[in-house]
Amino acid sequence: MTFNKFRQHRVWWAVIAGAILTATPAEFAHADAPGPTDYSSVIVEVTTPGSLPLADDVAITIEGHDSFLSVTVARGTTVKVPGYEGEEYLKIESDCTAYENQRSMSTWYNKERYGSDVRADVVDHDAAPEWLQIASNCTLAWHDHRIHYMSPKPPVNAKPGDVIVANSIPFTVDGIPVAVRVESSLVERPSSLAPLVAAAGALLVVVGVIGRTSAALQRLMVAASLLGLMIGGAQYLWAAPGTGPQLTSFALPLLATVLSGSALVFNRQSSIQRNGVQLMSGIFLALWVLRRKAVLDAALLPTSLPYWVDRAGTAVIGVSACAAAGYALVGLWQIANANRPSPRQA
């Protein structure tokens, strides 16, 4: 296989992989991983009967700002979490393996952040539990709907700082009953200035670049793809174990990086290949931005980066991706018209 053929195969594999990732159903893409939110849930108090002490190695935390309740213990410690109706739901055995009861209503209702349909054909609290191993690291993390507000629409007349949800979640650690009291508060949304300024600046850069050469725009796309890879990677690594971080958070920018780099290589060769690859790169990045558009105005983001970097970077990438895709589409249209026979030739 020649180097050129290898490069072309690499491009096609990137296109196919991106198409698969984009079309992947939500349940296989971990679509309910922690995302942008306007609510912050905190553990107010952990109590036990008679103030019995828990082992020092028991960690009870909120993950994803308000998304998951998580319990981590050391080997040798057991945990049992009942479901909403008191049924057996989750457990950690002394060997660190974690299990989920497939016959529990809570198993199915907790699949998604805002609740999901219950499998009536499977749920049976009177039957023996059907345990499915879900982890082996002494950690459980689940969407407990008692720790967060259960609607994408904001509560009526609520102000930033107001406590929207207050509940107590019971479970046992080594047979000791534990009650975790959680409160979730509304957080003030940020100013839209950072993404707007970033988008305007990116637009000015794009206008200046388009007036030069196609290679300059391709270099801009490589830079935008690498920026997306950094932002997406930070989001992926930020998610705690067991909370289903999205592969697409960094995979789409990674594929866009491969494609935009290939377009730069193709710049001196086929204009059809160059524009086609650049179009796909722009589409993948635009879809990535569309999937995470909520970061532009949400109060809390799923990232370890400064929030303004995530918001401004997403805006810059969106403008760059749309410009590159549009430029490539116009180029392909011009090539098609140039190759079309004139009426006299026909």
Secondary structure by P-SEA (a helix, b strand, c coil): ccaaaaaaaaaaaaaaaaaaaaacccccccccccccccbbbbbccccccccccccccbbbbbcccccbbbbbbcccbbbbbbccccccccccccccbbbbccccaaaaaaccccccccccccccccccccccccccccccccccccccccccccccccccccccccbbbbbbcccbbbbbbbbbbbbbbccaaaaaaaaaaaaaaaaaaaaccaaaaaaaaaaaaaaaaaaaaaaaaaccccccccccccaaaaaaaaaaaaaaaaccccaaaaaaaaaaaaaaaaaaaaaaccccccccccccccaaaaaaaaaaaaaaaaaaaaaaaaaaaaaaaaaccccccc
